[in-house]
Amino acid sequence: MPTETADPRFADVERWPTLSAVEAMLEGQLAAIAALKTQTDGIAAAADAAAERLRKCGRIVYVGAGTSGRLAVQDGVELVPTFNWPAERLVFLLAGGTDALTRSVEGAEDDVDKARAEVAAAAVGADDVLVAVAASGRTPYVVAALETARERGTLTIAIANNPATPLVEQAHHAIVADTGSEIVAGSTRMKAGTAQKAALNLLSTAIMLRCGLVHHGLMVNMHVSNEKLRQRARRMVATLAGTDKTHAADALARADNDLRRAVLVARGFDPEDAADRLARAGGDLGAALDGLGSRDAG
């Protein structure tokens, strides 16, 4: 596999001046991002298909092993504070369990029976979207989890760094960042990991866009959990509702710190009507605002 192949150009990299080695590694990181340029159509298609299910009630299920698994978990957990994605609508299947987040669990990535059992135990099904990440595209645990989920009607998305591999071939949507060999042979935490993290960022953010959780480039479903975010929320409501921060703060309080409802409250709706209008718009603030005048709720 390309990701495991040693590149003769770096056979004695440990003897290079540190500056030269760092420059070479940076070039590798830039190349890793560039490897995604050919995948934008695939990422967009996967995001659209995922949002179609997730706008209803489904969950995002992240699957991975080792470095890839940790990157997948990182992407998922950040959706909660950033977009206020419900924690109960996230599932993490990591080879070796949560212990594998901080240490290597030997042999876990080969346990296909465990993968199948965990997919079943999590009741992964037709409403869900599974995102499976593996640099090799061959990791048995990850491949088995994806195959099992697909059999259960789940929409499956693969992120890998090697083309024409089982994970890529079995997924409904495949994102392949062909990053090639690493400067340190086999260390997929480098180029491959960088490309995976970027692909995950692009995919999950695009899904959140299509789910209506961003409006005018702002995170309008952000979880307001501290004073810094409270101030940010007031600025966003003031901007989107065309009002001042005092009015925005009052609207936020009346809307229980729900930014989307607060914008509607600031536009003249009472909290209950704002919630109802937002619900009828599928949670999309832009759709809920359609047809309103420049200032009044009407």
Secondary structure as GFF3:
##gff-version 3
##sequence-region A 1 298
A	DSSP	three_ten_helix	2	4	.	.	.	ID=ss1
A	DSSP	three_ten_helix	8	10	.	.	.	ID=ss2
A	DSSP	three_ten_helix	13	15	.	.	.	ID=ss3
A	DSSP	alpha_helix	18	34	.	.	.	ID=ss4
A	DSSP	three_ten_helix	37	39	.	.	.	ID=ss5
A	DSSP	alpha_helix	40	54	.	.	.	ID=ss6
A	DSSP	beta_strand	60	64	.	.	.	ID=ss7
A	DSSP	alpha_helix	66	83	.	.	.	ID=ss8
A	DSSP	three_ten_helix	87	89	.	.	.	ID=ss9
A	DSSP	beta_strand	90	94	.	.	.	ID=ss10
A	DSSP	three_ten_helix	97	101	.	.	.	ID=ss11
A	DSSP	three_ten_helix	108	110	.	.	.	ID=ss12
A	DSSP	alpha_helix	112	121	.	.	.	ID=ss13
A	DSSP	beta_strand	129	134	.	.	.	ID=ss14
A	DSSP	alpha_helix	140	151	.	.	.	ID=ss15
A	DSSP	beta_strand	155	160	.	.	.	ID=ss16
A	DSSP	alpha_helix	166	170	.	.	.	ID=ss17
A	DSSP	beta_strand	173	176	.	.	.	ID=ss18
A	DSSP	alpha_helix	191	210	.	.	.	ID=ss19
A	DSSP	alpha_helix	227	241	.	.	.	ID=ss20
A	DSSP	alpha_helix	245	254	.	.	.	ID=ss21
A	DSSP	alpha_helix	259	266	.	.	.	ID=ss22
A	DSSP	alpha_helix	271	280	.	.	.	ID=ss23
A	DSSP	alpha_helix	285	289	.	.	.	ID=ss24
###
